[in-house]
Amino acid sequence: MDAFIDLDWSSKAANKPFKTCFPHERLFQGETDGSSFPNGGLRVTHSAAAFTTWDRSSPPVVIDGVLRIPCSFVTHYGKCIDDKTPLLRSADAVQREGLRLLKALGIGTDAKALYGYLGWEQEFFVVKAEHYRARPDLVNCGRTLVGALPPRNQQADLNYFAPVPTSASRLLFNVQAKMLSLGVAMAVVHNEVAPAQHEMSPIYCQATFSSDNNVLFMEVCTIEAEKLGLMVLFHEKPFAGINGSGKHANWSVGTDTGLNFFYPGKTDPARELFVTGIACLAHGLKQHNELVRCAVAHAGNDHRLGAQEAPPAIISLYPGTGFEAHVDAIIAGGPLLGYKAEKKTADPKATASMPAPCGVEDRNRTAPFPFCGNRFEFRAVGSSQNCSFPIAIVNTVMASGMAKISSLIEGGMSHRDAVAEVYKENRSVIFTGNGYSAEWPEEAKQRGLSNLNTTPLAVATFNSAKAKEVFS
């Protein structure tokens, strides 16, 4: 933290008092230590220089009189040692390859920029601070190690549609107001499935900005909870026998002209782009399956994945059963167009109740990557994670899929045939069944999908030649 004061160097002959200012050199960049971090240190102590440089894609904020500047963090040799820089690099990659793909397709060629968008759903538990401090396991591990199950587990009518408890309601309101004062509109506040579990979500925005907002949100939650004698638990599985917490990452890719790679659209070019965009994602998830699993690999998530509304550790893509059939038709030689994306209605068949418009595809909560109408929801992200790394990985593998199709078309293949070839090569990653079924792990193995159900198994694959190649 730097103060807004500096020496007055206007005279070489005499010392002058301090002046109130902040030199632009220190505003746009800074130098600090790159070693001795809580995780054990990223640089060795005898080679510890590291530098911050302003991330211009994300606005600074002022909190309690302190100017917070979003930054990249790199070593003396230019290697990144933070979560944010890989996200920024992946944003460059998805923009470069996305614009290249649009040019190859002849669709949306007036676009000048392309972005990854993110809307996160942050889940967490709220408990009394005195109860938290009385539990050494919670204090030191973030989760309980001993205890009894609730008499009715989580079947106590305390979830979604129940009133938010008064103390928690006050906290959520205060957090919502504080975030709004920082320029972040929290659009959704509600109970979650487990007792004392809640969720807040903002309006989506560019992923590089949204990831910073999530870091601020978690800090604001902790500070505001302390004022009320409460504690917010962000661990993925603080209590046995009830749901854990995730940070569902609603992710999409779109241009500055309004094209969305994951929205079916109402014109033929938009619908062709939709089918192509999902092909890019299917390529990324299949060819870099283990890498995407690494994006959500950490100890807390090991306790959560695979049960109670968390997806399994097997990474697959759920575009919907109707779209799955359309993919098979394309592989068999059919056209890119023809997917019936028009919305349907859910009719309660009661005079007093209106029919509700809904998407053509159902929702699969056992899928790591279900389709949600105009985006995909990466449900495997853990509640304590920084959004930056998982989205950096997803952007990167999406860019690899874009590059694949661009290369095929630039090599002389037709748009239809290029998309069909990519779907055929990566068809096995598309799964629309029950991810909790006992048969799925065996079927996934036959499909060539990895079941890396612990963090050590997942991280052991991170240094692979294929991973290095896609990052290069």
C-alpha positions in Angstrom: 0.0 0.0 0.0 1.5 3.4 -1.1 0.5 6.8 0.3 -0.3 9.8 -1.9 2.8 11.7 -0.9 6.3 12.1 -2.4 9.4 14.2 -2.1 9.5 17.6 -3.9 12.5 17.5 -6.2 11.8 20.9 -7.8 15.0 22.3 -6.2 18.4 20.8 -6.4 19.8 23.3 -3.9 17.5 22.8 -0.9 15.3 20.2 0.6 11.6 20.9 0.3 8.6 19.5 2.2 6.7 16.5 1.0 4.0 17.2 -1.6 0.7 15.5 -1.9 0.8 13.6 -5.1 1.2 10.1 -6.6 3.8 9.8 -9.3 2.3 8.1 -12.4 5.3 5.7 -12.5 4.1 4.2 -9.3 0.4 4.4 -10.3 0.8 2.3 -13.4 3.4 -0.1 -12.1 5.0 -1.2 -8.9 7.7 -3.5 -7.5 7.2 -6.0 -4.7 8.5 -9.3 -3.5 7.6 -12.4 -5.5 8.4 -14.9 -2.7 7.2 -15.9 0.7 3.6 -16.2 -0.1 1.2 -18.2 2.1 1.2 -21.0 -0.4 4.9 -21.6 0.2 6.3 -19.0 -2.1 6.3 -18.7 -5.9 9.9 -17.5 -6.3 13.0 -18.5 -4.3 14.0 -15.9 -1.7 17.3 -15.1 -3.4 15.6 -14.3 -6.8 12.5 -12.5 -5.6 11.9 -9.4 -7.7 8.3 -9.1 -9.0 6.3 -6.3 -10.6 2.7 -5.2 -10.8 1.3 -3.5 -13.9 -2.2 -2.0 -14.3 -4.8 -4.3 -16.0 -6.5 -1.7 -18.1 -9.5 -4.0 -18.9 -10.8 -3.7 -15.3 -11.6 -0.5 -13.5 -10.0 0.4 -10.1 -12.2 0.9 -7.1 -11.8 2.9 -3.8 -12.6 1.0 -0.6 -12.3 2.7 2.7 -10.0 5.4 1.3 -7.7 3.0 -0.5 -7.4 2.9 -4.3 -7.5 -0.7 -5.4 -5.8 -1.1 -8.9 -6.3 -4.4 -10.7 -2.9 -5.7 -11.9 -0.9 -8.3 -13.6 1.9 -9.7 -11.5 5.1 -10.9 -13.2 8.6 -11.9 -12.2 11.9 -10.2 -13.1 12.0 -12.5 -16.2 8.4 -11.9 -17.2 6.8 -15.1 -15.9 3.3 -14.6 -14.4 2.8 -15.6 -10.7 -0.8 -14.6 -10.3 -4.2 -15.8 -11.4 -5.1 -12.8 -13.4 -2.4 -12.7 -16.0 -3.3 -16.1 -17.5 -6.9 -14.9 -17.8 -5.7 -11.8 -19.7 -3.6 -13.9 -22.0 -6.5 -16.3 -22.7 -8.7 -13.3 -23.5 -6.2 -12.2 -26.1 -6.1 -15.8 -27.5 -9.9 -16.2 -27.7 -10.2 -12.7 -29.4 -7.5 -13.5 -31.9 -8.8 -16.9 -32.9 -12.4 -15.8 -32.7 -11.9 -13.0 -35.2 -9.9 -15.3 -37.4 -12.8 -17.8 -37.3 -15.4 -15.2 -38.2 -13.3 -14.1 -41.1 -13.0 -17.7 -42.3 -16.8 -18.2 -42.0 -17.7 -14.8 -43.6 -19.9 -14.1 -40.6 -19.8 -11.0 -38.5 -16.7 -9.7 -40.3 -17.5 -6.1 -39.1 -16.5 -7.2 -35.5 -13.4 -5.5 -34.2 -13.3 -7.2 -30.8 -14.4 -10.4 -29.1 -14.7 -11.1 -25.4 -15.3 -13.9 -23.0 -18.2 -13.1 -20.6 -18.7 -14.4 -17.1 -21.6 -14.3 -14.7 -20.7 -16.1 -11.5 -23.0 -17.7 -8.9 -21.3 -17.5 -5.5 -22.5 -20.0 -2.9 -21.5 -19.9 0.7 -22.6 -20.7 4.3 -23.3 -18.2 7.0 -22.8 -19.1 10.6 -22.5 -17.3 13.9 -18.9 -16.1 14.5 -19.0 -17.5 18.1 -19.9 -20.9 16.8 -17.2 -20.7 14.2 -14.5 -19.8 16.7 -15.6 -22.6 19.0 -14.7 -25.1 16.3 -10.9 -25.6 15.7 -11.6 -27.7 12.7 -13.6 -24.9 11.0 -11.0 -22.3 11.9 -8.0 -24.3 10.7 -9.5 -26.4 7.9 -12.5 -24.4 6.7 -14.7 -27.5 7.3 -15.9 -29.7 10.1 -13.9 -32.9 10.7 -16.2 -34.3 13.4 -19.9 -33.9 14.2 -23.4 -35.4 13.8 -25.6 -35.3 10.8 -28.7 -33.1 11.0 -31.8 -35.1 12.1 -33.4 -34.6 8.6 -30.2 -33.9 6.7 -31.2 -31.0 4.5 -34.9 -31.9 4.1 -36.1 -29.2 6.5 -37.9 -26.8 4.1 -35.1 -24.2 4.7 -34.0 -24.0 1.1 -34.9 -21.9 -2.0 -38.4 -20.8 -1.2 -38.1 -20.3 2.5 -37.6 -16.8 4.0 -34.0 -15.8 4.4 -33.2 -15.9 8.2 -33.1 -12.4 9.7 -29.4 -12.2 10.5 -28.4 -13.6 7.1 -30.9 -11.3 5.4 -29.3 -8.2 7.0 -25.8 -9.4 5.9 -26.9 -10.1 2.3 -28.6 -6.7 2.1 -25.5 -4.9 3.4 -23.2 -6.8 1.0 -25.5 -6.0 -1.9 -25.5 -2.3 -1.0 -21.7 -2.3 -0.6 -21.1 -4.0 -3.9 -23.4 -1.5 -5.6 -21.3 1.3 -4.2 -18.3 -0.3 -5.9 -20.2 -0.4 -9.2 -21.2 -4.0 -9.1 -24.9 -4.8 -9.3 -25.8 -8.0 -7.4 -28.8 -9.1 -9.4 -29.8 -12.3 -7.4 -29.9 -13.1 -3.7 -31.5 -16.3 -2.4 -31.3 -19.3 -0.1 -29.6 -22.4 -1.4 -30.4 -26.0 -0.9 -28.7 -26.6 2.4 -29.6 -25.0 5.8 -27.6 -21.7 6.3 -26.5 -21.8 2.7 -27.0 -18.8 0.4 -26.1 -17.5 -3.0 -25.5 -14.1 -4.7 -25.0 -13.4 -8.3 -24.1 -10.2 -10.3 -25.1 -9.1 -13.7 -22.7 -10.7 -16.1 -19.9 -8.7 -17.8 -16.5 -9.3 -19.4 -14.7 -12.1 -17.7 -11.6 -10.1 -16.9 -13.7 -7.6 -15.1 -16.1 -10.1 -13.6 -13.3 -12.2 -12.0 -12.1 -9.1 -10.1 -15.7 -8.4 -8.9 -15.8 -11.9 -7.4 -12.6 -11.3 -5.4 -14.1 -8.1 -4.1 -17.3 -9.8 -3.3 -15.7 -12.5 -1.2 -13.7 -9.8 0.7 -16.8 -7.6 1.2 -18.8 -10.7 2.5 -16.1 -11.4 5.1 -15.9 -7.8 6.3 -19.6 -7.2 6.5 -20.2 -10.5 8.3 -17.7 -9.6 11.0 -19.7 -6.4 11.7 -22.8 -8.5 12.4 -21.0 -11.2 14.5 -21.3 -13.7 11.6 -18.8 -15.7 9.6 -19.0 -16.6 5.9 -17.7 -20.0 4.9 -16.5 -20.3 1.3 -15.1 -23.9 1.7 -16.6 -26.3 -0.9 -17.8 -28.8 1.7 -17.8 -27.3 5.2 -20.4 -29.8 6.5 -20.9 -33.5 5.8 -24.3 -34.8 4.8 -25.5 -31.7 3.1 -24.8 -29.9 -0.1 -21.4 -28.2 -0.7 -20.8 -24.9 -2.3 -19.8 -24.1 -5.9 -19.2 -21.0 -7.9 -21.1 -21.8 -11.1 -19.4 -19.9 -14.0 -21.9 -18.8 -16.6 -19.6 -18.3 -19.6 -20.1 -17.2 -23.2 -18.1 -15.7 -26.0 -19.4 -12.7 -28.0 -18.3 -9.8 -30.3 -18.5 -6.0 -29.9 -21.3 -6.1 -32.5 -23.6 -8.4 -30.5 -22.9 -11.8 -32.0 -23.0 -14.6 -29.4 -21.3 -17.9 -30.3 -23.7 -19.8 -28.0 -27.0 -18.2 -28.9 -29.1 -19.9 -31.7 -30.2 -16.5 -33.1 -32.9 -15.9 -35.6 -30.9 -15.7 -38.8 -29.2 -18.4 -40.7 -25.7 -17.0 -40.2 -26.3 -16.7 -36.4 -27.6 -20.3 -36.3 -24.6 -21.5 -38.2 -22.3 -19.6 -35.8 -24.1 -21.3 -32.9 -23.5 -24.8 -34.2 -19.9 -23.8 -35.0 -19.3 -22.3 -31.6 -20.4 -25.5 -29.8 -18.2 -27.5 -32.1 -15.2 -25.3 -31.0 -16.1 -26.0 -27.3 -16.5 -29.7 -27.9 -13.1 -29.8 -29.5 -11.5 -28.0 -26.5 -13.2 -30.2 -23.9 -12.3 -33.4 -25.6 -8.8 -32.7 -26.8 -7.9 -31.0 -23.5 -10.1 -33.0 -21.2 -7.6 -33.4 -18.4 -6.5 -29.8 -18.5 -10.1 -28.6 -18.0 -10.3 -31.0 -15.0 -7.1 -29.3 -13.6 -8.9 -26.0 -13.7 -11.1 -27.0 -10.8 -8.6 -29.3 -9.0 -8.0 -28.5 -5.4 -8.6 -30.2 -2.0 -11.9 -28.5 -1.1 -13.4 -29.5 -4.4 -12.5 -33.1 -3.9 -15.0 -33.3 -1.1 -17.8 -31.8 -3.3 -17.6 -33.1 -6.9 -19.8 -36.1 -7.8 -22.8 -35.7 -5.5 -25.6 -33.4 -4.2 -25.9 -31.2 -7.3 -22.2 -31.0 -8.0 -21.1 -32.5 -11.3 -18.7 -35.5 -11.4 -15.0 -35.1 -12.0 -15.5 -36.4 -15.5 -15.5 -33.5 -17.9 -18.3 -33.7 -20.5 -20.5 -31.4 -22.5 -24.3 -31.2 -22.3 -25.8 -29.2 -25.2 -29.2 -30.8 -24.8 -30.8 -34.0 -26.2 -32.2 -32.1 -29.2 -28.9 -30.6 -30.1 -27.2 -34.0 -29.6 -29.4 -35.5 -32.2 -28.6 -32.5 -34.5 -24.9 -33.2 -34.1 -25.4 -36.8 -35.1 -27.3 -35.6 -38.2 -24.4 -33.3 -39.2 -21.9 -36.1 -38.8 -24.1 -38.2 -41.0 -23.9 -35.6 -43.8 -26.8 -33.2 -42.8 -26.7 -29.4 -43.0 -25.6 -27.1 -40.2 -29.1 -25.6 -40.2 -32.2 -27.4 -38.9 -31.8 -27.4 -35.1 -35.2 -26.3 -33.7 -34.1 -23.7 -31.2 -37.4 -21.9 -30.8 -38.5 -21.6 -27.2 -41.4 -23.6 -25.9 -43.8 -23.0 -23.0 -44.3 -24.7 -19.7 -48.1 -24.5 -19.2 -49.4 -25.0 -15.6 -52.9 -25.4 -17.2 -54.5 -23.2 -14.6 -56.7 -20.2 -15.5 -54.9 -17.9 -13.1 -51.4 -18.9 -14.1 -49.8 -17.8 -17.4 -47.7 -20.3 -19.5 -44.0 -19.7 -18.8 -41.6 -19.5 -21.8 -38.7 -21.8 -21.5 -35.7 -23.0 -23.4 -36.0 -25.9 -25.8 -33.5 -28.0 -23.8 -33.9 -29.3 -20.2 -31.5 -28.5 -17.5 -28.9 -31.2 -16.4 -27.5 -30.4 -13.0 -25.2 -33.4 -13.1 -23.3 -32.0 -16.1 -20.0 -30.1 -15.7 -20.9 -28.0 -18.9 -24.7 -27.7 -19.4 -26.2 -25.4 -22.0 -28.3 -22.6 -20.6 -29.9 -20.9 -23.6 -27.2 -18.4 -24.5 -24.2 -19.6 -22.5 -22.6 -22.7 -20.9 -22.5 -23.1 -17.1 -19.2 -24.4 -15.8 -20.7 -26.0 -12.7 -17.5 -27.7 -11.5 -15.8 -24.5 -10.2 -15.3 -24.5 -6.4 -16.8 -21.8 -4.2 -13.4 -20.8 -2.8 -11.7 -20.6 -6.2 -10.6 -17.5 -8.0 -12.6 -17.4 -11.2 -9.6 -16.3 -13.2 -7.9 -19.7 -13.6 -10.9 -21.8 -14.6 -12.0 -19.2 -17.1 -8.5 -18.9 -18.4 -8.5 -22.6 -19.1 -11.9 -22.5 -20.8 -11.0 -19.5 -22.9 -7.8 -21.3 -24.0 -9.4 -24.6 -25.0 -12.1 -22.6 -26.8 -9.5 -20.7 -28.7 -7.9 -24.1 -29.7 -11.2 -25.2 -31.1 -11.6 -22.0 -33.0 -8.1 -22.4 -34.5 -8.9 -26.0 -35.5 -12.0 -25.1 -37.5 -10.3 -22.0 -39.0 -7.4 -24.1 -40.2 -9.7 -26.6 -41.9 -11.6 -23.9 -43.7 -8.5 -22.0 -44.7 -7.2 -25.3 -46.0 -10.1 -25.6 -48.5 -12.7 -27.5 -46.5 -16.3 -26.2 -46.6 -17.8 -24.7 -43.4 -20.2 -27.6 -43.1 -17.6 -30.3 -43.6 -15.1 -28.6 -41.2 -17.7 -28.5 -38.4 -18.8 -32.1 -39.2 -15.2 -33.3 -38.9 -14.7 -31.6 -35.6 -18.0 -33.0 -34.2 -17.1 -36.5 -35.4 -13.6 -36.4 -33.8 -15.0 -35.1 -30.5 -18.4 -36.7 -30.4 -17.5 -38.8 -27.3 -17.4 -35.7 -25.0 -21.1 -35.0 -25.6 -23.1 -36.7 -22.9 -26.8 -36.0 -22.1 -27.4 -38.7 -19.5 -27.2 -38.9 -15.8 -23.7 -38.0 -14.5 -24.5 -39.6 -11.2 -25.3 -43.0 -12.6 -23.1 -46.0 -11.7 -22.7 -46.8 -15.4 -21.3 -43.4 -16.4 -17.7 -43.8 -15.1 -17.3 -47.0 -17.1 -18.9 -45.5 -20.2 -16.7 -42.4 -19.9 -13.7 -44.7 -19.8 -14.8 -46.3 -23.1 -15.3 -42.9 -24.6 -11.7 -41.9 -23.7 -12.7 -39.4 -21.0 -10.6 -39.3 -17.9 -12.0 -39.8 -14.4 -9.5 -37.9 -12.3 -11.4 -37.9 -9.1 -8.8 -36.5 -6.8 -6.6 -33.4 -7.1 -3.3 -35.3 -7.1 -4.5 -37.4 -10.1 -5.6 -34.3 -11.9 -2.5 -32.1 -11.2 -0.2 -34.9 -12.3 -1.5 -34.4 -15.9 -1.0 -30.6 -15.9 2.6 -30.8 -17.2 1.8 -32.8 -20.2 3.1 -32.0 -23.7 -0.4 -31.4 -25.0 -1.0 -28.8 -22.2 2.2 -27.1 -22.9 1.3 -26.9 -26.6 -2.1 -25.4 -26.1 -0.6 -22.7 -23.8 2.2 -21.8 -26.2 
